Amino acid sequence: MTSGQQLFSTLADGKLTVELVDTSFAAPTGNQVLVKMEAAPINPSDLALLTAGADLENAEYSPGKFVANMPEPFNSAQKGRHGLRLPVGNEGAGTVIAAGESESAQALVGQRVACVPGTAYAQFCLADAAMCLPLGDLSPEDGASAFVNPMTALGFVETARMEGQGAIIHTAAASNLGQMLVRICQEDDIPLVNIVRKAEHVELLSDLGATHIVNSSDDDFTRQLRSAIEATGAYLGFDPIGGGQMADTCFKAMEQVAVSKMAEYSRYGSDQAKKMYIYGRLDVSPTILTPAYGFGWTLSGWLLTPFLQRAGMETVVRMRQRVLEGLTSTFASTYKHKVTLEEMLTREAVLDYRAMKTGEKYLVTPQA
């Protein structure tokens, strides 16, 4: 039995408690491996359990713990997790120190791997050997974000191919994931429309070689967007914002471009297929749609795990190999701060990474 600290999140009686707990980690069995965790990123997807809409400004902070009120409607919306003590941390990297009986698990002993255990904010974790990516000589920091963002960005491109689309729109495009998507689309010669909200984000993506960048803060944003769609033929978009009117704005711009190409007027609008996928909730307010974009439009959700199941093992293996080959280039991640397990629960850190500012990702170092 191996002992160490592990982070847990509990929502009960209207309060969110996030704390480090001394934990005993069971010996791995079957195809499991025990990983000594060395680095784990804080992704937006981790915040659903880590912060979850709680009143963090007025929380009670103590070493290795914070307790915050969970206001409505967030408390009722998470009824299914009330009273459950849940581990946190989707992905990370570390060294395999023990393995179950299977040959594939035993082969990983002593190797540094990237993994997706769902319990990465811990000094040790059990992971499925089939979901571990051997890193060779790469550092834990290089491999910490080897799954969620890289596989998601590649998943967008694979989705476009599956749906017969030759161009993509991406909102909040200056993020770490957005920068990866820029590089992927350059390598694969796929036109990409990047929507950002600050002039410095325009400069950032321009320096990466992005061609079509539109700034939602500009007065002529909608004109820029229409021009980019007309130039690329992008009628498929991916949006991590979720709330507000960004998806609606994209649909309108798509339709205006499509209508401009119609030979005859139709009171029903164009028959151009238009699709937006929401894959995040950076804005938790309602998604606002004002359908005036014909009837060939679809708004849907996109989540990595169901996509991988739909794509099939051959595609997943190909994607994982591409990520491994490009971890320090195409799929490289940058971090604003490195924090220990205890430091990630301080008021300063929590309020900062909860804001999910573009390009300001945190890296947790569990062994520090």
Secondary structure per residue as TSV (DSSP state, phi and psi in degrees):
chain	resnum	aa	ss	phi	psi
A	1	M	-	360.0	131.9
A	2	T	E	-106.5	137.9
A	3	S	E	-114.2	148.6
A	4	G	E	179.8	-178.9
A	5	Q	E	-90.8	144.7
A	6	Q	E	-141.7	142.8
A	7	L	E	-90.2	134.9
A	8	F	E	-129.3	150.2
A	9	S	E	-123.5	128.5
A	10	T	E	-131.5	129.4
A	11	L	E	-111.9	116.1
A	12	A	E	-152.9	139.4
A	13	D	T	53.6	38.4
A	14	G	T	75.1	12.8
A	15	K	E	-127.2	139.9
A	16	L	E	-101.0	122.9
A	17	T	E	-115.1	121.8
A	18	V	E	-119.7	123.2
A	19	E	E	-150.9	155.5
A	20	L	E	-88.5	135.0
A	21	V	E	-128.2	135.5
A	22	D	E	-68.2	122.9
A	23	T	E	-130.3	145.0
A	24	S	E	-100.0	126.7
A	25	F	E	-101.4	125.1
A	26	A	-	-65.9	155.1
A	27	A	-	-67.9	140.9
A	28	P	-	-67.8	148.0
A	29	T	-	-130.9	161.0
A	30	G	T	57.3	-120.2
A	31	N	T	-97.3	15.2
A	32	Q	E	-83.6	153.3
A	33	V	E	-129.1	151.2
A	34	L	E	-102.0	121.1
A	35	V	E	-109.8	128.7
A	36	K	E	-82.6	106.3
A	37	M	E	-75.1	133.0
A	38	E	E	-118.6	-21.4
A	39	A	E	-159.1	139.9
A	40	A	E	-151.7	126.6
A	41	P	E	-80.3	156.9
A	42	I	E	-99.5	104.5
A	43	N	-	-94.3	157.8
A	44	P	G	-52.7	-35.1
A	45	S	G	-66.2	-23.2
A	46	D	G	-75.0	-24.5
A	47	L	H	-69.9	-18.6
A	48	A	H	-57.6	-35.3
A	49	L	H	-97.7	-31.5
A	50	L	H	-76.6	-40.3
A	51	T	T	-123.7	-43.9
A	52	A	T	55.3	34.3
A	53	G	T	81.9	9.3
A	54	A	-	-72.5	160.6
A	55	D	-	-82.2	83.0
A	56	L	-	-78.0	-23.8
A	57	E	T	-63.2	-35.2
A	58	N	T	-108.2	19.3
A	59	A	-	-72.7	162.6
A	60	E	E	-95.8	118.4
A	61	Y	E	-108.7	134.9
A	62	S	E	-143.7	166.5
A	63	P	T	-54.1	120.9
A	64	G	T	72.4	20.9
A	65	K	E	-166.0	144.6
A	66	F	E	-141.3	150.0
A	67	V	E	-127.6	124.5
A	68	A	E	-133.0	144.9
A	69	N	E	-68.1	142.7
A	70	M	-	-110.2	102.9
A	71	P	-	-73.4	164.5
A	72	E	T	-79.1	151.7
A	73	P	T	-87.8	6.3
A	74	F	H	-65.5	-35.1
A	75	N	H	-65.4	-50.4
A	76	S	H	-65.9	-33.7
A	77	A	H	-65.1	-21.1
A	78	Q	T	-108.8	32.6
A	79	K	G	-55.7	-35.1
A	80	G	G	-63.0	-20.4
A	81	R	G	-104.2	1.3
A	82	H	B	-57.1	126.7
A	83	G	T	85.6	-7.7
A	84	L	-	-89.6	134.9
A	85	R	E	-95.0	108.6
A	86	L	E	-110.1	134.6
A	87	P	E	-73.3	159.5
A	88	V	-	-134.5	152.8
A	89	G	-	116.1	97.0
A	90	N	S	-66.0	-45.1
A	91	E	-	-142.3	167.2
A	92	G	E	176.8	-169.7
A	93	A	E	-142.4	150.0
A	94	G	E	-175.2	-167.3
A	95	T	E	-110.9	132.8
A	96	V	E	-74.8	120.6
A	97	I	E	-109.8	-11.6
A	98	A	E	-159.5	159.4
A	99	A	E	-148.4	158.2
A	100	G	-	-73.9	-168.6
A	101	E	S	-76.9	-20.2
A	102	S	S	-66.8	152.0
A	103	E	H	-64.2	-40.3
A	104	S	H	-66.8	-34.3
A	105	A	H	-71.0	-45.3
A	106	Q	H	-60.6	-31.7
A	107	A	T	-66.8	-17.1
A	108	L	T	-92.9	-9.1
A	109	V	T	-59.0	129.2
A	110	G	T	88.0	-8.1
A	111	Q	-	-92.7	148.5
A	112	R	E	-84.4	131.4
A	113	V	E	-134.9	155.1
A	114	A	E	-95.7	143.4
A	115	C	E	-147.8	165.1
A	116	V	-	-129.8	70.0
A	117	P	-	-81.5	-19.1
A	118	G	S	78.5	3.1
A	119	T	-	-134.7	34.4
A	120	A	-	-73.7	-18.0
A	121	Y	S	-85.0	71.7
A	122	A	B	-160.6	161.4
A	123	Q	S	-76.6	-22.2
A	124	F	E	-143.3	155.6
A	125	C	E	-155.2	153.8
A	126	L	E	-92.9	134.6
A	127	A	E	-137.4	156.4
A	128	D	E	-78.9	125.6
A	129	A	G	-58.1	-32.3
A	130	A	G	-67.1	-21.3
A	131	M	G	-102.8	12.4
A	132	C	-	-98.1	141.4
A	133	L	E	-115.9	107.8
A	134	P	E	-60.1	132.8
A	135	L	-	-100.2	-7.3
A	136	G	T	60.9	-125.0
A	137	D	T	-89.3	0.6
A	138	L	-	-69.4	149.9
A	139	S	-	-78.4	162.2
A	140	P	H	-58.0	-37.6
A	141	E	H	-63.9	-41.0
A	142	D	H	-61.9	-37.7
A	143	G	H	-93.5	-8.2
A	144	A	H	-59.8	-38.6
A	145	S	T	-106.7	43.8
A	146	A	S	-85.2	-4.9
A	147	F	S	-117.7	-65.5
A	148	V	H	-59.4	-60.6
A	149	N	H	-69.1	-48.5
A	150	P	H	-60.4	-45.5
A	151	M	H	-70.1	-30.8
A	152	T	H	-67.9	-47.3
A	153	A	H	-61.0	-44.6
A	154	L	H	-64.2	-35.1
A	155	G	H	-62.3	-34.1
A	156	F	H	-62.7	-44.8
A	157	V	H	-65.7	-42.5
A	158	E	H	-64.4	-38.4
A	159	T	H	-62.4	-44.2
A	160	A	H	-58.7	-43.1
A	161	R	H	-64.1	-44.5
A	162	M	H	-60.0	-32.9
A	163	E	T	-97.0	8.8
A	164	G	T	70.7	27.1
A	165	Q	-	-102.9	137.6
A	166	G	-	-103.8	1.9
A	167	A	-	-150.6	159.7
A	168	I	E	-136.1	144.8
A	169	I	E	-107.2	136.2
A	170	H	E	-132.7	126.7
A	171	T	E	-97.2	163.3
A	172	A	S	49.1	48.1
A	173	A	T	-80.5	-3.9
A	174	A	T	-91.4	3.5
A	175	S	S	-66.9	171.5
A	176	N	H	-56.2	-44.9
A	177	L	H	-63.3	-41.8
A	178	G	H	-62.5	-38.2
A	179	Q	H	-66.1	-37.6
A	180	M	H	-62.1	-42.7
A	181	L	H	-63.7	-37.7
A	182	V	H	-57.7	-47.7
A	183	R	H	-65.5	-41.9
A	184	I	H	-61.0	-47.4
A	185	C	H	-65.8	-32.6
A	186	Q	H	-64.5	-46.0
A	187	E	H	-64.1	-35.5
A	188	D	H	-97.9	3.3
A	189	D	T	56.5	49.0
A	190	I	-	-111.4	121.0
A	191	P	-	-60.4	134.6
A	192	L	E	-132.4	125.7
A	193	V	E	-97.3	116.8
A	194	N	E	-102.5	118.8
A	195	I	E	-102.0	121.1
A	196	V	E	-124.9	179.3
A	197	R	S	-128.6	3.6
A	198	K	S	-139.4	150.6
A	199	A	H	-61.3	-36.3
A	200	E	H	-67.7	-26.6
A	201	H	H	-71.5	-36.3
A	202	V	H	-59.4	-45.7
A	203	E	H	-64.1	-41.3
A	204	L	H	-58.6	-49.6
A	205	L	H	-73.0	-31.2
A	206	S	H	-61.8	-40.9
A	207	D	H	-64.4	-25.1
A	208	L	T	-82.5	-8.6
A	209	G	T	96.8	10.1
A	210	A	-	-63.0	140.9
A	211	T	S	-95.2	-45.9
A	212	H	E	-109.7	102.2
A	213	I	E	-126.7	126.5
A	214	V	E	-124.2	140.7
A	215	N	E	-106.2	115.4
A	216	S	T	-68.2	-12.2
A	217	S	T	-86.8	-10.4
A	218	D	S	-77.1	147.7
A	219	D	T	-61.9	-31.5
A	220	D	T	-102.2	31.4
A	221	F	H	-53.8	-48.5
A	222	T	H	-64.7	-34.3
A	223	R	H	-66.4	-43.5
A	224	Q	H	-58.5	-43.0
A	225	L	H	-65.6	-44.4
A	226	R	H	-60.1	-42.7
A	227	S	H	-62.7	-40.6
A	228	A	H	-67.7	-39.8
A	229	I	H	-66.4	-40.5
A	230	E	H	-64.2	-37.6
A	231	A	H	-72.8	-29.2
A	232	T	H	-107.1	-24.1
A	233	G	T	71.9	32.3
A	234	A	-	-85.0	111.1
A	235	Y	-	-122.3	19.6
A	236	L	E	-131.8	127.8
A	237	G	E	-133.8	156.4
A	238	F	E	-126.2	127.2
A	239	D	E	-129.4	115.6
A	240	P	S	-88.0	-3.6
A	241	I	-	-75.0	-50.2
A	242	G	E	82.7	-63.8
A	243	G	E	-82.3	165.8
A	244	G	E	81.9	-151.3
A	245	Q	T	-118.8	16.2
A	246	M	H	-63.5	-45.0
A	247	A	H	-61.4	-41.7
A	248	D	H	-60.4	-43.7
A	249	T	H	-61.6	-41.7
A	250	C	H	-64.7	-43.4
A	251	F	H	-59.2	-44.0
A	252	K	H	-62.5	-43.7
A	253	A	H	-65.6	-41.1
A	254	M	H	-58.3	-46.2
A	255	E	H	-66.5	-40.8
A	256	Q	H	-62.0	-38.9
A	257	V	H	-67.8	-43.8
A	258	A	H	-62.4	-42.5
A	259	V	H	-64.3	-37.0
A	260	S	H	-63.8	-19.1
A	261	K	T	-97.1	-2.2
A	262	M	-	-74.6	138.5
A	263	A	S	-78.4	-28.5
A	264	E	S	-131.5	149.4
A	265	Y	-	-72.6	139.9
A	266	S	-	-134.4	130.7
A	267	R	T	-67.6	-13.8
A	268	Y	T	-90.9	-1.8
A	269	G	-	84.9	-165.8
A	270	S	-	-80.3	162.3
A	271	D	-	-102.8	15.7
A	272	Q	-	-66.9	125.6
A	273	A	-	-68.3	131.6
A	274	K	E	-133.3	133.5
A	275	K	E	-142.2	135.3
A	276	M	E	-124.0	132.0
A	277	Y	E	-105.0	130.0
A	278	I	E	-95.8	122.8
A	279	Y	-	-121.8	10.6
A	280	G	-	-162.7	174.2
A	281	R	-	-134.1	60.5
A	282	L	S	-61.6	-29.5
A	283	D	E	-115.4	114.6
A	284	V	E	-87.2	3.8
A	285	S	E	-72.8	167.5
A	286	P	E	-60.0	147.5
A	287	T	E	-79.2	121.8
A	288	I	-	-103.0	124.1
A	289	L	-	-121.9	138.6
A	290	T	-	-126.3	73.8
A	291	P	-	-55.1	108.0
A	292	A	-	-145.9	40.0
A	293	Y	S	-130.7	49.0
A	294	G	-	69.4	-165.3
A	295	F	S	-118.5	3.8
A	296	G	-	-95.4	43.7
A	297	W	E	-120.7	150.4
A	298	T	E	-139.5	131.3
A	299	L	E	-112.0	126.7
A	300	S	E	-141.4	167.4
A	301	G	E	-96.8	152.7
A	302	W	-	-133.8	125.5
A	303	L	-	-132.6	140.7
A	304	L	H	-61.4	-50.1
A	305	T	H	-59.8	-48.9
A	306	P	H	-60.9	-35.0
A	307	F	H	-62.3	-45.8
A	308	L	H	-62.3	-37.6
A	309	Q	H	-64.8	-38.1
A	310	R	H	-74.4	-33.6
A	311	A	H	-70.9	-32.9
A	312	G	-	95.6	156.9
A	313	M	H	-63.0	-38.8
A	314	E	H	-60.1	-43.8
A	315	T	H	-66.9	-41.8
A	316	V	H	-62.8	-43.7
A	317	V	H	-61.9	-42.1
A	318	R	H	-62.8	-42.0
A	319	M	H	-63.8	-45.7
A	320	R	H	-62.4	-39.0
A	321	Q	H	-66.0	-40.0
A	322	R	H	-64.4	-39.9
A	323	V	H	-62.3	-46.9
A	324	L	H	-59.1	-41.7
A	325	E	H	-70.0	-21.9
A	326	G	T	-117.7	21.6
A	327	L	T	-63.5	-28.4
A	328	T	T	-102.4	8.1
A	329	S	T	-132.9	-91.0
A	330	T	T	-55.1	-41.5
A	331	F	T	-108.5	21.1
A	332	A	-	-68.0	139.9
A	333	S	-	-113.6	148.8
A	334	T	-	-118.0	154.0
A	335	Y	-	-130.0	139.1
A	336	K	S	-75.1	-44.7
A	337	H	E	-141.1	150.1
A	338	K	E	-109.9	132.9
A	339	V	E	-134.0	151.3
A	340	T	-	-77.8	173.4
A	341	L	T	-58.3	-41.8
A	342	E	T	-71.3	-39.9
A	343	E	G	-65.8	-28.6
A	344	M	G	-69.9	-12.0
A	345	L	G	-104.5	10.7
A	346	T	S	-78.9	157.1
A	347	R	H	-59.1	-44.6
A	348	E	H	-59.5	-46.5
A	349	A	H	-69.2	-46.1
A	350	V	H	-59.1	-47.2
A	351	L	H	-66.5	-28.4
A	352	D	H	-76.5	-53.8
A	353	Y	H	-74.3	-22.5
A	354	R	H	-63.8	-26.9
A	355	A	T	-69.4	-17.6
A	356	M	-	51.8	47.0
A	357	K	-	-72.6	143.2
A	358	T	T	-58.5	128.4
A	359	G	T	75.2	16.9
A	360	E	-	-124.9	51.6
A	361	K	-	-76.7	146.8
A	362	Y	E	-101.0	148.7
A	363	L	E	-119.9	127.4
A	364	V	E	-94.7	134.0
A	365	T	-	-116.2	89.6
A	366	P	T	-61.1	-25.9
A	367	Q	T	-88.8	-9.7
A	368	A	-	-71.1	360.0
